[in-house]
Amino acid sequence: MEIISAVVKGVLIGLFMAISVGPTLFAVIKYSMSNNYKAGLAFVIGVSVSDIMYVTIANVAAAWLVVLNSYGRYIAYGGAAILVTVGLVGLLKKADDDKAQEVKTISGRHYFRIWVSGFLINSINPGVIISWLAAVSATMNKGGGYRFVLFGTCLSLILAIDFLKVFLAEKIRVLLTPQRLGLLHRVSSFIILLLGLILFVKTILE
C-alpha cells in the first residue's frame, strides 16, 4: 500500500508542477517553435536535470537547500536577469528570422546553450527551490524506498509532460503561417520578459 501511496502522491505533485504556468512553459514554446523540436527537447532535459539536482540535494542534504533558500533574493535577481535577457533576445530578433517556417539546422553547440538555458532558468527560479524543499520536507518521515518511488514517479511524469509540450508545439508550428508563427514567437518572448520584470519588482518589494 505504501508503494501505491508513493506513486499517487508522485503523480499529484508531478501534475501540479508540470502544468504550473511559469517561465519554463513559455520558453519551451519559444525554443520549439523558433528552432525545432530537438531544441525544445534540449531545453526540457536541462530543466529535468535541474529538478533532479534539487531533489537529490533536498533528500541528501536538506540543510544545504535551506541555506540556499536563505539567499532567495539574490537567486531571484539572477533569475529575473536571465528571463529578461531571453525575452529581449527573442523580441529583438530580425523579422526575417521569424518568417522562416522551415526547420532550422543548428549546431550541437547551440543545443548545448539551449540545454544550459533550461537548466539555469529552472535552477534560479525561487519557486522551484521552495516547491521541492516543501515536497521533500513533507516526506522526511518516510523511508528511502518510499521517497525514491515518489520522486521518481514525480520527475518522470514532469519530464513526460514537458516532452508532450514540445511535440504539441511542433505540431502547431507546422500548421501556422510564417506570420502567425512569428507573432507567437514574439508573444512567448514578451511573456518571458514580463515574467522576469515581475520577478524583479516582486523581489525589490519583499
MIBA-178346 format. One record per residue (C-alpha): z, x, y. Coordinates in nm, 2 decimals. Layout:
zz->Z&xx->X&yy->Y
...
# end
This chain:
zz->0.00&xx->0.00&yy->0.00
zz->0.07&xx->0.29&yy->0.24
zz->-0.28&xx->0.42&yy->0.20
zz->-0.43&xx->0.08&yy->0.28
zz->-0.19&xx->0.06&yy->0.58
zz->-0.31&xx->0.40&yy->0.70
zz->-0.68&xx->0.30&yy->0.66
zz->-0.63&xx->-0.02&yy->0.85
zz->-0.44&xx->0.15&yy->1.14
zz->-0.70&xx->0.42&yy->1.14
zz->-0.98&xx->0.16&yy->1.18
zz->-0.79&xx->-0.02&yy->1.46
zz->-0.72&xx->0.30&yy->1.65
zz->-1.08&xx->0.42&yy->1.59
zz->-1.23&xx->0.09&yy->1.71
zz->-1.01&xx->0.09&yy->2.02
zz->-1.11&xx->0.45&yy->2.12
zz->-1.48&xx->0.42&yy->2.02
zz->-1.55&xx->0.10&yy->2.22
zz->-1.35&xx->0.20&yy->2.53
zz->-1.57&xx->0.22&yy->2.83
zz->-1.54&xx->0.57&yy->2.98
zz->-1.75&xx->0.87&yy->3.09
zz->-1.85&xx->0.97&yy->2.73
zz->-2.02&xx->0.63&yy->2.68
zz->-2.25&xx->0.68&yy->2.98
zz->-2.30&xx->1.05&yy->2.90
zz->-2.42&xx->0.95&yy->2.55
zz->-2.67&xx->0.71&yy->2.71
zz->-2.78&xx->0.97&yy->2.97
zz->-2.84&xx->1.25&yy->2.72
zz->-3.00&xx->1.03&yy->2.46
zz->-3.25&xx->0.87&yy->2.70
zz->-3.33&xx->1.16&yy->2.92
zz->-3.39&xx->1.40&yy->2.63
zz->-3.39&xx->1.27&yy->2.27
zz->-3.16&xx->1.15&yy->2.00
zz->-3.08&xx->1.51&yy->1.90
zz->-2.94&xx->1.58&yy->2.24
zz->-2.72&xx->1.27&yy->2.21
zz->-2.60&xx->1.39&yy->1.87
zz->-2.52&xx->1.73&yy->2.01
zz->-2.31&xx->1.56&yy->2.28
zz->-2.11&xx->1.33&yy->2.04
zz->-2.05&xx->1.62&yy->1.80
zz->-1.89&xx->1.81&yy->2.09
zz->-1.68&xx->1.51&yy->2.16
zz->-1.58&xx->1.48&yy->1.80
zz->-1.48&xx->1.85&yy->1.78
zz->-1.26&xx->1.79&yy->2.09
zz->-1.09&xx->1.49&yy->1.92
zz->-1.03&xx->1.69&yy->1.60
zz->-0.88&xx->1.97&yy->1.81
zz->-0.63&xx->1.73&yy->1.98
zz->-0.54&xx->1.55&yy->1.66
zz->-0.47&xx->1.88&yy->1.49
zz->-0.27&xx->2.02&yy->1.78
zz->-0.07&xx->1.70&yy->1.81
zz->0.02&xx->1.70&yy->1.44
zz->0.09&xx->2.07&yy->1.40
zz->0.23&xx->2.15&yy->1.75
zz->0.31&xx->1.82&yy->1.93
zz->0.53&xx->2.00&yy->2.17
zz->0.24&xx->2.21&yy->2.29
zz->0.04&xx->1.90&yy->2.36
zz->0.33&xx->1.76&yy->2.56
zz->0.33&xx->2.08&yy->2.77
zz->-0.05&xx->2.04&yy->2.82
zz->0.01&xx->1.68&yy->2.93
zz->0.25&xx->1.80&yy->3.19
zz->-0.05&xx->1.97&yy->3.35
zz->-0.23&xx->1.64&yy->3.36
zz->-0.30&xx->1.66&yy->3.73
zz->-0.49&xx->1.99&yy->3.71
zz->-0.67&xx->1.87&yy->3.40
zz->-0.77&xx->1.56&yy->3.58
zz->-0.91&xx->1.76&yy->3.87
zz->-1.12&xx->1.97&yy->3.63
zz->-1.24&xx->1.66&yy->3.45
zz->-1.34&xx->1.50&yy->3.79
zz->-1.53&xx->1.81&yy->3.89
zz->-1.73&xx->1.82&yy->3.57
zz->-1.81&xx->1.44&yy->3.58
zz->-1.92&xx->1.47&yy->3.94
zz->-2.14&xx->1.77&yy->3.86
zz->-2.30&xx->1.60&yy->3.56
zz->-2.36&xx->1.28&yy->3.77
zz->-2.51&xx->1.47&yy->4.06
zz->-2.74&xx->1.68&yy->3.84
zz->-2.87&xx->1.35&yy->3.69
zz->-2.92&xx->1.19&yy->4.03
zz->-3.09&xx->1.49&yy->4.19
zz->-3.35&xx->1.55&yy->3.92
zz->-3.70&xx->1.51&yy->4.04
zz->-3.85&xx->1.17&yy->4.00
zz->-4.14&xx->1.32&yy->3.79
zz->-3.89&xx->1.41&yy->3.52
zz->-3.78&xx->1.05&yy->3.49
zz->-4.14&xx->0.93&yy->3.43
zz->-4.19&xx->1.14&yy->3.12
zz->-4.13&xx->0.90&yy->2.84
zz->-4.24&xx->1.13&yy->2.56
zz->-3.97&xx->1.31&yy->2.37
zz->-3.89&xx->1.64&yy->2.54
zz->-3.88&xx->1.97&yy->2.35
zz->-3.56&xx->2.15&yy->2.43
zz->-3.43&xx->2.48&yy->2.30
zz->-3.12&xx->2.55&yy->2.08
zz->-2.95&xx->2.69&yy->2.39
zz->-3.00&xx->2.36&yy->2.57
zz->-2.85&xx->2.18&yy->2.27
zz->-2.55&xx->2.41&yy->2.28
zz->-2.50&xx->2.34&yy->2.65
zz->-2.50&xx->1.97&yy->2.58
zz->-2.25&xx->2.02&yy->2.30
zz->-2.02&xx->2.21&yy->2.54
zz->-2.06&xx->1.93&yy->2.79
zz->-1.94&xx->1.68&yy->2.53
zz->-1.65&xx->1.90&yy->2.43
zz->-1.54&xx->1.96&yy->2.79
zz->-1.58&xx->1.60&yy->2.92
zz->-1.37&xx->1.48&yy->2.63
zz->-1.12&xx->1.76&yy->2.64
zz->-1.03&xx->1.74&yy->3.01
zz->-1.00&xx->1.36&yy->3.01
zz->-0.63&xx->1.29&yy->3.06
zz->-0.67&xx->0.95&yy->2.89
zz->-0.78&xx->1.12&yy->2.57
zz->-0.48&xx->1.35&yy->2.56
zz->-0.24&xx->1.06&yy->2.63
zz->-0.41&xx->0.84&yy->2.36
zz->-0.39&xx->1.10&yy->2.09
zz->-0.04&xx->1.20&yy->2.18
zz->0.07&xx->0.84&yy->2.16
zz->-0.10&xx->0.78&yy->1.83
zz->0.05&xx->1.09&yy->1.67
zz->0.40&xx->1.02&yy->1.81
zz->0.39&xx->0.67&yy->1.66
zz->0.33&xx->0.82&yy->1.31
zz->0.56&xx->1.12&yy->1.32
zz->0.80&xx->0.95&yy->1.07
zz->0.52&xx->0.92&yy->0.82
zz->0.42&xx->1.17&yy->0.55
zz->0.14&xx->1.42&yy->0.58
zz->-0.08&xx->1.23&yy->0.34
zz->-0.04&xx->0.91&yy->0.54
zz->-0.13&xx->1.08&yy->0.87
zz->-0.43&xx->1.26&yy->0.71
zz->-0.58&xx->0.93&yy->0.59
zz->-0.50&xx->0.75&yy->0.91
zz->-0.66&xx->1.01&yy->1.14
zz->-0.93&xx->1.10&yy->0.90
zz->-1.04&xx->0.73&yy->0.90
zz->-1.00&xx->0.71&yy->1.28
zz->-1.20&xx->1.02&yy->1.36
zz->-1.47&xx->0.93&yy->1.10
zz->-1.51&xx->0.58&yy->1.25
zz->-1.53&xx->0.71&yy->1.61
zz->-1.80&xx->0.96&yy->1.51
zz->-1.99&xx->0.69&yy->1.32
zz->-1.99&xx->0.45&yy->1.61
zz->-2.09&xx->0.73&yy->1.85
zz->-2.38&xx->0.81&yy->1.62
zz->-2.48&xx->0.44&yy->1.63
zz->-2.47&xx->0.45&yy->2.01
zz->-2.71&xx->0.74&yy->2.01
zz->-2.96&xx->0.58&yy->1.77
zz->-2.94&xx->0.25&yy->1.96
zz->-3.01&xx->0.44&yy->2.29
zz->-3.31&xx->0.60&yy->2.11
zz->-3.44&xx->0.26&yy->2.00
zz->-3.40&xx->0.12&yy->2.35
zz->-3.56&xx->0.43&yy->2.51
zz->-3.89&xx->0.39&yy->2.32
zz->-3.92&xx->0.03&yy->2.43
zz->-3.87&xx->0.09&yy->2.80
zz->-4.14&xx->0.16&yy->3.06
zz->-4.11&xx->0.50&yy->3.23
zz->-3.99&xx->0.34&yy->3.55
zz->-3.72&xx->0.14&yy->3.37
zz->-3.62&xx->0.45&yy->3.17
zz->-3.59&xx->0.65&yy->3.50
zz->-3.38&xx->0.37&yy->3.65
zz->-3.14&xx->0.36&yy->3.36
zz->-3.11&xx->0.73&yy->3.36
zz->-3.01&xx->0.72&yy->3.73
zz->-2.77&xx->0.43&yy->3.68
zz->-2.59&xx->0.61&yy->3.40
zz->-2.58&xx->0.93&yy->3.61
zz->-2.44&xx->0.73&yy->3.91
zz->-2.17&xx->0.57&yy->3.69
zz->-2.06&xx->0.92&yy->3.56
zz->-2.05&xx->1.04&yy->3.92
zz->-1.85&xx->0.73&yy->4.02
zz->-1.60&xx->0.77&yy->3.74
zz->-1.55&xx->1.13&yy->3.84
zz->-1.48&xx->1.03&yy->4.20
zz->-1.24&xx->0.76&yy->4.09
zz->-1.05&xx->1.01&yy->3.87
zz->-1.03&xx->1.25&yy->4.16
zz->-0.90&xx->0.99&yy->4.41
zz->-0.66&xx->0.84&yy->4.15
zz->-0.52&xx->1.19&yy->4.08
zz->-0.46&xx->1.25&yy->4.45
zz->-0.28&xx->0.92&yy->4.50
zz->-0.05&xx->0.97&yy->4.20
# end
